[in-house]
Amino acid sequence: MAIDTVPGPALPVRVRAGSALSFLVGSPIITLASICLALIVASAVFAPWLAPHDPLQLAPAQRLKPSSAQFLLGTDAYGRDILSRILYGGRISLLIGVGAAVVSVVIGLVIGLVSGFFKWVDAVMMRVMDGLMAIPSILLAIAVVSLSGASLTTVLIAITIPEIPRVARLVRSVVLSAREEPYVEAAISLGSSLPKIMARHLLPNTVAPLIVQGTYVCASAILTEAILSFLGAGISPETPTWGNIMAEGRAYFQIKPSMIFWPGLLLSIAILSVNLIGDAARDALDPRMKQREGAK
């Protein structure tokens, strides 16, 4: 008998994904959050064309200039245009957020699938994940950056490592639950290959929770990068990131608060928008949320 006759969960997952998109479009708050996030992403992507000045160009004669037609948001202590640095800083901050989300989801997915399906691997792998989760993420990131040096790759790795156990445990719990479903048991009894079982029957069940978890990892990574830079343990200070710009503005907050206000505002809007979209995805993809709405 062919294993293709065994029913699987792929169709319900696609239906839930479609309902999530309609929920994002139908909610005014989520629509506004999506528009704000899209504008921030667009300003970062097109920063080379939107930035009026070179974000790295030093001009000591122009240091701490107020807002003007030449420098819309003024200049920093080195004479660099703040607006240009904010636009370019969004590229690095968003890149770290998306990169951490993608890498942690991919690695956590593999670990979770293997741990959830093979019990002899689960005992060892989950103890390792528990050990990583026991270490505060900020302290672990600071330790990794201190040992390896400040660079974009190092900061990305340092932020991603603490997120992998959370994704792995999420996928593991989904796989353990799906592992006991009749269609999975039928596929195993019919002698279906392991890759086919995982790809056809287990992996589709992880799509919805991974979409939601990925948004939270992205927002957390953006905030963690800003914290690391603010503490002086992030990317080198000359590299424009929202965290670096705010860290440089600490010493001049009383005379030039815009150095902290504008990058902090964009950081807050980006994180809030990603979290709102993540909440919307959770509400739309979780069948229990739909049951509660129907009961009202």
TIDO-623623 format. One line per 5 residues: their letters; for each residue x, z, y of N, C-alpha, C. Coordinates in Angstrom, 3 decimals. Example, Ala and Ser with C-alpha at 12.3 -4.5 7.8 and 13.67 -1.06 7.14 Angstrom:
as> 13.190,7.800,-5.690,12.300,7.800,-4.500,13.200,7.800,-3.300; 12.850,7.080,-2.250,13.670,7.140,-1.060,12.900,7.870,0.030
This chain:
maidt> 0.853,0.000,-1.197,0.000,0.000,0.000,0.888,0.000,1.246; 0.562,-0.761,2.243,1.392,-0.839,3.450,1.127,0.356,4.345; 2.185,0.814,4.975,2.049,1.988,5.827,1.272,1.651,7.101; 1.182,0.343,7.449,0.463,-0.041,8.662,-1.007,0.339,8.601; -1.547,0.621,7.398,-2.953,0.994,7.282,-3.194,2.443,7.662
vpgpa> -2.132,3.215,7.811,-2.293,4.624,8.160,-2.557,4.738,9.652; -3.621,5.410,10.077,-3.924,5.495,11.503,-2.879,6.319,12.228; -2.639,6.010,13.473,-1.649,6.719,14.274,-2.185,7.012,15.656; -1.425,7.718,16.463,-1.901,8.171,17.762,-1.558,7.255,18.915; -1.025,6.031,18.625,-0.537,5.191,19.713,-1.649,4.814,20.690
lpvrv> -2.821,4.452,20.194,-3.912,4.029,21.064,-4.393,5.130,21.997; -4.637,6.370,21.513,-5.044,7.417,22.432,-4.035,7.671,23.527; -2.710,7.542,23.220,-1.702,7.761,24.241,-1.836,6.725,25.342; -2.066,5.450,24.988,-2.213,4.425,25.997,-3.462,4.665,26.843; -4.510,5.145,26.215,-5.734,5.426,26.979,-5.496,6.536,27.983
ragsa> -4.812,7.593,27.584,-4.544,8.706,28.493,-3.641,8.266,29.632; -2.665,7.380,29.356,-1.783,6.897,30.413,-2.575,6.113,31.455; -3.556,5.309,31.017,-4.379,4.573,31.951,-5.235,5.486,32.805; -5.755,6.535,32.208,-6.556,7.476,32.982,-5.719,8.218,33.990; -4.436,8.453,33.672,-3.544,9.123,34.617,-3.363,8.289,35.866
lsflv> -3.203,6.958,35.705,-3.031,6.082,36.850,-4.269,6.091,37.732; -5.463,6.062,37.124,-6.689,6.094,37.918,-6.827,7.429,38.636; -6.369,8.515,38.031,-6.435,9.824,38.680,-5.522,9.864,39.906; -4.332,9.262,39.794,-3.405,9.236,40.924,-3.989,8.460,42.093; -4.684,7.382,41.803,-5.255,6.560,42.863,-6.500,7.218,43.445
gspii> -7.252,7.954,42.616,-8.527,8.494,43.049,-8.439,9.768,43.863; -7.355,10.524,43.758,-7.228,11.786,44.483,-6.559,11.550,45.830; -7.188,11.957,46.945,-6.579,11.726,48.270,-5.228,12.435,48.422; -5.130,13.665,47.934,-3.880,14.410,48.079,-2.761,13.740,47.285; -3.087,13.347,46.040,-2.074,12.717,45.204,-1.709,11.348,45.756
tlasi> -2.690,10.633,46.302,-2.394,9.336,46.921,-1.454,9.510,48.103; -1.714,10.534,48.934,-0.836,10.815,50.073,0.567,11.177,49.605; 0.644,11.997,48.550,1.954,12.370,48.007,2.693,11.145,47.487; 1.974,10.246,46.834,2.596,9.030,46.311,3.115,8.149,47.434; 2.338,8.054,48.515,2.765,7.242,49.660,4.013,7.846,50.305
clali> 4.012,9.168,50.498,5.172,9.844,51.100,6.417,9.640,50.247; 6.263,9.811,48.941,7.406,9.631,48.051,7.893,8.191,48.061; 6.948,7.249,48.092,7.333,5.836,48.136,8.093,5.505,49.414; 7.676,6.079,50.536,8.374,5.844,51.804,9.776,6.437,51.778; 9.914,7.629,51.206,11.239,8.249,51.124,12.160,7.438,50.234
vasav> 11.631,6.990,49.097,12.437,6.167,48.189,12.821,4.854,48.860; 11.879,4.240,49.555,12.167,2.970,50.234,13.222,3.153,51.320; 13.140,4.249,52.078,14.135,4.483,53.128,15.524,4.706,52.540; 15.587,5.312,51.345,16.882,5.515,50.690,17.424,4.200,50.130; 16.554,3.414,49.514,16.995,2.140,48.921,17.483,1.184,49.999
fapwl> 16.779,1.135,51.113,17.124,0.207,52.188,17.947,0.872,53.289; 18.610,1.965,52.970,19.428,2.667,53.957,20.494,1.780,54.595; 21.191,0.901,53.852,22.192,0.050,54.511,21.624,-0.832,55.615; 20.334,-1.170,55.532,19.717,-2.007,56.563,18.998,-1.176,57.631; 18.606,0.044,57.280,17.864,0.882,58.232,18.783,1.778,59.056
aphdp> 19.908,2.192,58.497,20.805,3.115,59.198,21.444,2.426,60.402; 21.355,3.019,61.587,21.933,2.369,62.778,23.450,2.483,62.871; 24.061,3.419,62.124,25.506,3.625,62.211,26.073,3.870,60.819; 27.390,3.806,60.732,28.092,4.140,59.501,28.028,5.650,59.310; 27.485,6.131,58.191,27.340,7.590,58.014,28.668,8.323,57.845
lqlap> 29.748,7.609,57.582,31.048,8.236,57.374,31.982,8.084,58.569; 31.572,7.346,59.573,32.443,7.083,60.710,32.560,8.313,61.611; 33.801,8.764,61.801,34.064,9.927,62.647,34.209,9.492,64.100; 33.609,10.259,65.004,33.697,9.973,66.439,33.744,11.302,67.179; 34.936,11.938,67.248,35.036,13.274,67.882,34.509,13.304,69.312
aqrlk> 34.578,12.196,70.011,34.096,12.183,71.393,32.574,12.264,71.471; 31.888,11.988,70.329,30.426,11.997,70.308,29.857,13.214,69.576; 30.652,14.224,69.349,30.228,15.359,68.529,29.094,16.135,69.184; 28.112,16.531,68.335,26.979,17.368,68.730,26.200,16.801,69.917; 26.026,15.480,69.903,25.245,14.847,70.947,23.757,15.074,70.688
pssaq> 22.955,15.255,71.725,21.503,15.408,71.514,20.866,14.062,71.183; 19.578,14.112,70.898,18.844,12.878,70.580,18.863,11.938,71.781; 19.075,10.654,71.486,19.134,9.647,72.539,18.772,8.299,71.936; 18.777,7.276,72.774,18.487,5.937,72.279,19.569,5.460,71.325; 20.807,5.887,71.534,21.902,5.486,70.654,21.901,6.266,69.357
fllgt> 21.633,7.580,69.453,21.584,8.454,68.275,20.218,9.141,68.277; 19.296,8.627,67.483,17.905,9.090,67.541,17.769,10.566,67.194; 18.574,11.051,66.246,18.528,12.468,65.870,19.792,13.198,66.300; 20.594,12.583,67.119,21.820,13.213,67.578,22.967,13.006,66.597; 24.047,13.728,66.842,25.234,13.639,65.992,25.630,15.024,65.503
daygr> 26.478,15.044,64.458,26.924,16.321,63.905,28.248,16.741,64.532; 28.909,17.725,63.954,30.137,18.276,64.523,31.304,17.301,64.482; 31.177,16.230,63.713,32.240,15.220,63.629,31.854,13.924,64.331; 30.753,13.937,65.033,30.326,12.759,65.767,29.604,11.733,64.920; 29.231,12.090,63.713,28.529,11.153,62.836,27.031,11.182,63.125
dilsr> 26.416,10.020,63.035,24.986,9.900,63.313,24.172,10.619,62.238; 23.339,11.585,62.633,22.580,12.395,61.681,21.530,11.547,60.959; 20.854,10.661,61.675,19.832,9.821,61.045,20.436,8.964,59.942; 21.585,8.366,60.199,22.230,7.525,59.189,22.630,8.346,57.974; 23.123,9.553,58.211,23.532,10.396,57.090,22.318,10.861,56.279
ilygg> 21.198,11.102,56.950,19.987,11.499,56.226,19.488,10.348,55.353; 19.504,9.131,55.895,19.043,7.982,55.120,19.930,7.746,53.901; 21.236,7.792,54.112,22.159,7.615,52.985,22.132,8.826,52.057; 21.900,10.000,52.619,21.841,11.209,51.788,20.693,11.174,50.805; 19.594,10.523,51.186,18.478,10.385,50.261,18.848,9.590,49.025
risll> 19.759,8.640,49.156,20.183,7.845,48.007,20.831,8.736,46.952; 21.734,9.620,47.389,22.437,10.491,46.444,21.492,11.532,45.861; 20.694,12.178,46.717,19.799,13.238,46.244,18.771,12.698,45.260; 18.165,11.559,45.570,17.175,10.974,44.663,17.824,10.438,43.396; 19.038,9.895,43.532,19.746,9.405,42.352,20.026,10.537,41.379
igvga> 20.426,11.685,41.896,20.673,12.837,41.033,19.374,13.294,40.374; 18.283,13.317,41.130,17.007,13.731,40.553,16.546,12.819,39.442; 16.555,11.524,39.693,16.116,10.563,38.673,17.093,10.536,37.506; 18.392,10.573,37.812,19.392,10.550,36.740,19.285,11.754,35.826; 19.123,12.945,36.417,18.985,14.153,35.602,17.728,14.094,34.747
avvsv> 16.633,13.564,35.310,15.385,13.468,34.550,15.535,12.513,33.366; 16.133,11.347,33.598,16.270,10.348,32.538,17.202,10.842,31.431; 18.363,11.356,31.826,19.349,11.789,30.825,18.827,12.973,30.020; 18.243,13.965,30.691,17.746,15.142,29.977,16.580,14.785,29.057; 15.717,13.861,29.488,14.591,13.453,28.646,15.081,12.708,27.417
viglv> 16.042,11.812,27.583,16.547,11.035,26.443,17.248,11.947,25.437; 18.167,12.787,25.916,18.900,13.671,25.000,17.967,14.717,24.396; 17.104,15.308,25.235,16.166,16.301,24.723,15.187,15.718,23.726; 14.805,14.451,23.933,13.899,13.787,22.990,14.546,13.648,21.621; 15.797,13.225,21.588,16.501,13.062,20.309,16.643,14.408,19.601
iglvs> 17.079,15.425,20.349,17.265,16.750,19.755,15.931,17.304,19.259; 14.883,17.152,20.068,13.573,17.672,19.684,12.990,16.973,18.472; 13.146,15.645,18.395,12.640,14.919,17.241,13.343,15.350,15.956; 14.675,15.449,16.006,15.435,15.834,14.817,15.130,17.278,14.425; 15.093,18.177,15.411,14.843,19.594,15.115,13.432,19.814,14.583
gffkw> 12.458,19.091,15.140,11.088,19.275,14.691,10.816,18.710,13.310; 11.578,17.702,12.903,11.320,17.053,11.615,12.158,17.658,10.493; 13.380,18.059,10.800,14.271,18.613,9.773,14.434,20.116,10.018; 13.893,20.920,9.134,13.932,22.368,9.331,15.346,22.924,9.234; 16.206,22.298,8.411,17.564,22.815,8.269,18.395,22.565,9.528
vdavm> 18.047,21.549,10.295,18.714,21.308,11.575,18.119,22.198,12.657; 16.831,22.473,12.546,16.120,23.228,13.573,16.723,24.611,13.788; 17.072,25.302,12.711,17.589,26.674,12.829,18.866,26.715,13.652; 19.751,25.753,13.436,21.027,25.735,14.162,20.844,25.220,15.581; 20.134,24.098,15.719,20.005,23.452,17.021,19.257,24.324,18.020
mrvmd> 18.210,24.998,17.589,17.437,25.812,18.510,18.196,27.055,18.964; 19.102,27.556,18.124,19.915,28.686,18.565,20.867,28.252,19.676; 21.380,27.042,19.555,22.236,26.508,20.618,21.431,26.318,21.894; 20.222,25.781,21.774,19.372,25.586,22.940,18.997,26.929,23.577; 18.725,27.932,22.755,18.397,29.265,23.279,19.573,29.842,24.054
glmai> 20.782,29.610,23.540,21.964,30.109,24.239,22.142,29.467,25.602; 21.876,28.173,25.698,21.980,27.494,26.992,20.897,27.964,27.958; 19.694,28.195,27.434,18.600,28.645,28.292,18.806,30.074,28.778; 19.614,30.848,28.067,19.857,32.231,28.471,20.746,32.321,29.711; 21.487,31.250,30.001,22.373,31.237,31.168,21.599,30.697,32.367
psill> 21.579,31.403,33.500,20.897,30.875,34.693,21.432,29.501,35.054; 20.532,28.587,35.343,20.926,27.190,35.553,21.888,27.028,36.722; 21.664,27.778,37.808,22.548,27.660,38.972,23.955,28.126,38.623; 24.064,29.252,37.913,25.387,29.762,37.536,26.094,28.806,36.595; 25.347,28.222,35.661,25.950,27.257,34.738,26.429,26.026,35.492
aiavv> 25.638,25.559,36.440,26.039,24.393,37.219,27.271,24.678,38.058; 27.313,25.851,38.692,28.475,26.224,39.495,29.726,26.308,38.623; 29.582,26.855,37.424,30.730,26.973,36.524,31.246,25.597,36.104; 30.344,24.676,35.784,30.761,23.329,35.369,31.455,22.607,36.508; 30.904,22.695,37.721,31.507,22.030,38.870,32.863,22.647,39.195
slsga> 32.969,23.965,39.090,34.234,24.637,39.393,35.330,24.232,38.414; 34.964,24.047,37.149,35.946,23.694,36.134,36.341,22.221,36.193; 35.393,21.346,36.542,35.637,19.903,36.477,35.898,19.260,37.827; 35.632,19.966,38.912,35.812,19.380,40.229,34.534,18.762,40.751; 34.417,18.714,42.080,33.199,18.222,42.714,33.196,16.699,42.754
slttv> 32.222,16.101,42.100,32.005,14.656,42.133,30.558,14.395,41.756; 30.092,13.184,42.004,28.705,12.850,41.691,28.432,12.994,40.203; 29.363,12.493,39.380,29.172,12.573,37.928,29.166,14.020,37.452; 30.087,14.827,37.963,30.164,16.228,37.550,28.911,16.997,37.938; 28.437,16.788,39.156,27.227,17.479,39.609,26.025,17.044,38.784
liait> 25.949,15.759,38.465,24.834,15.263,37.643,24.865,15.904,36.261; 26.045,15.992,35.660,26.163,16.633,34.338,25.813,18.113,34.430; 26.314,18.774,35.483,26.069,20.210,35.640,24.589,20.516,35.815; 23.861,19.648,36.484,22.428,19.868,36.688,21.637,19.498,35.446; 22.098,18.506,34.699,21.361,18.020,33.536,21.443,18.975,32.358
ipeip> 22.597,19.581,32.131,22.795,20.438,30.955,21.723,21.519,30.823; 21.394,22.278,31.881,20.365,23.317,31.706,18.966,22.775,31.440; 18.715,21.505,31.777,17.382,20.942,31.585,17.161,20.429,30.163; 18.222,20.096,29.455,18.094,19.538,28.107,17.380,20.494,27.153; 17.723,21.799,27.103,17.015,22.691,26.169,15.517,22.764,26.423
rvarl> 15.099,22.709,27.669,13.665,22.781,27.977,12.929,21.553,27.437; 13.535,20.390,27.614,12.917,19.170,27.087,12.932,19.190,25.561; 14.047,19.631,24.978,14.168,19.652,23.519,13.121,20.565,22.885; 12.919,21.735,23.463,11.932,22.666,22.905,10.510,22.127,23.062; 10.255,21.427,24.169,8.939,20.823,24.360,8.672,19.766,23.295
vrsvv> 9.635,18.872,23.085,9.463,17.815,22.083,9.364,18.424,20.693; 10.166,19.422,20.418,10.135,20.079,19.106,8.748,20.642,18.810; 8.137,21.301,19.802,6.810,21.881,19.578,5.771,20.791,19.311; 5.891,19.656,20.008,4.958,18.550,19.775,5.148,17.969,18.385; 6.409,17.803,17.968,6.696,17.225,16.655,6.245,18.163,15.545
lsare> 6.473,19.464,15.706,6.031,20.419,14.687,4.523,20.374,14.497; 3.799,20.199,15.597,2.349,20.112,15.503,1.912,18.795,14.858; 2.529,17.682,15.284,2.155,16.378,14.737,2.608,16.216,13.293; 3.656,16.942,12.929,4.199,16.847,11.561,3.168,17.235,10.512; 2.225,18.099,10.860,1.222,18.570,9.916,-0.050,17.735,9.935
epyve> -0.098,16.700,10.778,-1.297,15.865,10.848,-1.444,15.023,9.575; -2.681,14.717,9.183,-2.903,13.952,7.946,-2.223,12.587,7.939; -2.209,11.881,9.081,-1.632,10.544,9.074,-0.115,10.588,8.873; 0.535,11.661,9.344,1.977,11.793,9.111,2.241,12.145,7.657; 1.441,13.075,7.122,1.597,13.427,5.709,1.351,12.210,4.815
aaisl> 0.369,11.384,5.193,0.091,10.183,4.412,1.248,9.203,4.474; 1.838,9.056,5.656,2.976,8.145,5.790,4.154,8.608,4.959; 4.392,9.916,4.925,5.495,10.452,4.129,5.237,10.238,2.641; 4.002,10.517,2.202,3.676,10.374,0.781,3.720,8.919,0.326; 3.477,7.983,1.231,3.504,6.567,0.890,4.918,5.992,0.918
gsslp> 5.889,6.822,1.239,7.276,6.387,1.200,7.729,5.598,2.407; 7.077,5.798,3.535,7.500,5.097,4.747,8.866,5.600,5.189; 9.651,4.724,5.771,10.992,5.098,6.203,10.920,6.090,7.362; 11.967,6.905,7.477,12.005,7.920,8.525,11.947,7.309,9.925; 12.733,6.253,10.211,12.627,5.665,11.556,11.220,5.190,11.899
kimar> 10.508,4.621,10.908,9.147,4.137,11.169,8.187,5.301,11.427; 8.361,6.404,10.696,7.500,7.567,10.902,7.690,8.119,12.315; 8.952,8.239,12.729,9.224,8.789,14.057,8.750,7.849,15.153; 9.024,6.552,14.987,8.681,5.599,16.036,7.174,5.366,16.136; 6.465,5.345,15.000,5.051,4.989,14.997,4.126,6.193,15.129
hllpn> 4.518,7.336,14.562,3.581,8.458,14.478,3.996,9.688,15.286; 5.292,9.907,15.485,5.737,11.105,16.197,6.076,10.818,17.649; 6.801,9.752,17.886,7.235,9.450,19.251,6.077,9.243,20.220; 4.990,8.536,19.849,3.881,8.373,20.805,3.271,9.690,21.269; 3.320,10.720,20.427,2.755,12.018,20.830,3.572,12.705,21.918
tvapl> 4.828,12.300,22.076,5.699,12.947,23.069,5.655,12.258,24.428; 5.008,11.092,24.521,5.044,10.327,25.764,4.418,11.105,26.916; 3.197,11.603,26.721,2.489,12.299,27.796,3.236,13.541,28.270; 3.629,14.470,27.388,4.346,15.649,27.883,5.700,15.317,28.496; 6.373,14.264,28.021,7.661,13.903,28.590,7.518,13.332,29.996
ivqgt> 6.441,12.604,30.253,6.194,12.094,31.602,6.047,13.255,32.578; 5.281,14.242,32.177,5.064,15.408,33.028,6.366,16.187,33.198; 7.068,16.451,32.085,8.305,17.210,32.156,9.354,16.483,32.986; 9.390,15.157,32.905,10.361,14.391,33.672,10.188,14.564,35.168; 8.939,14.645,35.644,8.710,14.848,37.077,9.216,16.215,37.525
yvcas> 9.012,17.236,36.691,9.487,18.569,37.060,11.010,18.631,37.043; 11.647,17.972,36.093,13.105,17.937,36.044,13.655,17.227,37.266; 13.020,16.138,37.657,13.459,15.390,38.838,13.413,16.264,40.089; 12.297,16.941,40.311,12.165,17.811,41.483,13.160,18.962,41.424; 13.321,19.560,40.255,14.262,20.666,40.103,15.690,20.222,40.354
ailte> 16.056,19.024,39.895,17.419,18.520,40.079,17.717,18.262,41.551; 16.748,17.703,42.278,16.939,17.460,43.713,17.177,18.779,44.437; 16.381,19.797,44.113,16.534,21.092,44.752,17.848,21.754,44.350; 18.218,21.655,43.078,19.461,22.278,42.618,20.670,21.654,43.294; 20.658,20.328,43.465,21.766,19.664,44.156,21.895,20.174,45.580
ailsf> 20.762,20.346,46.253,20.790,20.851,47.622,21.339,22.279,47.662; 20.940,23.093,46.692,21.440,24.479,46.640,22.945,24.500,46.399; 23.411,23.690,45.444,24.846,23.634,45.155,25.638,23.187,46.377; 25.154,22.162,47.055,25.842,21.688,48.255,25.810,22.734,49.358; 24.682,23.414,49.496,24.560,24.457,50.521,25.521,25.610,50.244
lgagi> 25.795,25.874,48.964,26.721,26.940,48.587,28.174,26.472,48.567; 28.398,25.190,48.821,29.744,24.657,48.804,30.262,24.332,47.423; 29.373,24.227,46.439,29.779,23.930,45.065,29.232,22.600,44.581; 28.842,21.746,45.506,28.273,20.465,45.124,29.241,19.322,45.354; 28.691,18.171,45.728,29.493,16.987,46.008,30.339,17.241,47.253
spetp> 31.476,16.563,47.345,32.393,16.770,48.468,31.655,16.646,49.798; 31.993,17.490,50.785,31.207,17.584,52.030,31.090,16.280,52.802; 32.096,15.390,52.726,31.997,14.158,53.503,30.942,13.203,52.959; 30.549,13.371,51.688,29.515,12.519,51.101,28.148,12.937,51.629; 27.385,12.018,52.202,26.092,12.415,52.762,25.059,12.701,51.677
twgni> 24.616,13.929,51.595,23.459,14.330,50.798,22.648,15.283,51.661; 21.383,15.456,51.327,20.559,16.367,52.119,21.134,17.778,52.108; 21.657,18.213,50.969,22.243,19.543,50.895,23.491,19.671,51.736; 24.357,18.663,51.716,25.574,18.699,52.521,25.267,18.712,54.010; 24.279,17.931,54.432,23.917,17.891,55.846,23.422,19.255,56.304
maegr> 22.581,19.908,55.488,22.093,21.244,55.858,23.211,22.277,55.820; 24.143,22.140,54.868,25.266,23.078,54.797,26.142,22.977,56.035; 26.374,21.750,56.511,27.176,21.575,57.722,26.451,22.094,58.960; 25.119,22.080,58.922,24.356,22.511,60.085,24.194,24.006,60.220; 24.622,24.775,59.191,24.464,26.234,59.275,25.178,26.820,60.482
ayfqi> 26.411,26.347,60.738,27.210,26.916,61.820,26.679,26.555,63.196; 25.821,25.532,63.258,25.337,25.067,64.559,23.815,25.164,64.650; 23.246,26.050,63.853,21.783,26.126,63.792,21.180,26.533,65.132; 21.809,27.450,65.850,21.231,27.933,67.102,21.278,26.886,68.208; 22.302,26.027,68.197,22.417,25.028,69.252,21.898,23.663,68.813
kpsmi> 21.811,23.441,67.506,21.327,22.147,67.007,20.560,22.340,65.700; 19.367,22.892,65.749,18.588,23.149,64.520,18.137,21.883,63.800; 18.172,20.735,64.483,17.718,19.493,63.845,18.612,19.098,62.679; 19.844,19.566,62.640,20.747,19.244,61.535,20.243,19.821,60.218; 19.475,20.893,60.295,18.889,21.495,59.099,17.425,21.095,58.955
fwpgl> 16.730,20.971,60.078,15.287,20.736,60.019,14.947,19.398,59.362; 15.550,18.292,59.794,15.144,16.984,59.307,15.491,16.750,57.841; 16.716,17.011,57.418,16.965,16.858,55.969,16.164,17.843,55.135; 15.946,19.061,55.665,15.127,20.035,54.943,13.686,19.589,54.824; 13.177,18.930,55.873,11.805,18.429,55.833,11.654,17.335,54.778
llsia> 12.584,16.380,54.753,12.516,15.317,53.750,12.684,15.879,52.345; 13.573,16.853,52.202,13.760,17.486,50.889,12.476,18.155,50.430; 11.824,18.870,51.321,10.582,19.564,50.970,9.472,18.580,50.619; 9.347,17.515,51.406,8.294,16.521,51.141,8.536,15.831,49.808; 9.803,15.485,49.526,10.114,14.802,48.267,9.799,15.692,47.068
ilsvn> 10.226,16.952,47.125,9.991,17.862,46.000,8.500,18.141,45.839; 7.806,18.372,46.957,6.368,18.637,46.893,5.618,17.425,46.334; 5.998,16.231,46.751,5.322,15.022,46.270,5.529,14.833,44.778; 6.769,15.019,44.320,7.047,14.866,42.887,6.279,15.906,42.077; 6.233,17.140,42.570,5.506,18.188,41.841,4.009,17.912,41.815
ligda> 3.453,17.424,42.919,2.027,17.099,42.941,1.699,15.971,41.975; 2.563,14.965,41.926,2.356,13.869,40.977,2.475,14.382,39.546; 3.425,15.293,39.310,3.550,15.882,37.987,2.327,16.682,37.585; 1.784,17.451,38.528,0.551,18.197,38.243,-0.611,17.250,37.947; -0.691,16.150,38.700,-1.757,15.182,38.460,-1.621,14.545,37.085
ardal> -0.387,14.225,36.712,-0.163,13.645,35.391,-0.532,14.628,34.291; -0.192,15.911,34.497,-0.546,16.923,33.492,-2.058,17.043,33.357; -2.756,17.099,34.480,-4.215,17.235,34.423,-4.870,16.021,33.773; -4.326,14.833,34.024,-4.941,13.614,33.500,-4.597,13.378,32.037; -3.392,13.789,31.620,-2.950,13.512,30.261,-3.295,14.616,29.275
dprmk> -3.675,15.803,29.785,-4.009,16.916,28.903,-5.502,16.873,28.583; -5.885,16.645,27.343,-7.318,16.584,27.000,-8.060,17.877,27.304; -7.376,19.022,27.245,-8.054,20.300,27.511,-8.499,20.396,28.954; -7.736,19.786,29.890,-8.136,19.798,31.290,-9.412,18.981,31.488; -9.533,17.875,30.749,-10.736,17.054,30.855,-11.947,17.797,30.303
qrega> -11.747,18.578,29.231,-12.852,19.338,28.666,-13.338,20.385,29.658; -12.407,21.029,30.368,-12.803,22.033,31.362,-13.577,21.397,32.508; -13.107,20.182,32.941,-13.819,19.513,34.017,-15.222,19.109,33.573; -15.342,18.688,32.320,-16.646,18.287,31.810,-17.595,19.461,31.644; -17.047,20.652,31.434,-17.881,21.832,31.239,-18.448,22.364,32.559
k> -17.800,21.948,33.678,-18.257,22.474,34.971,-19.566,21.778,35.405
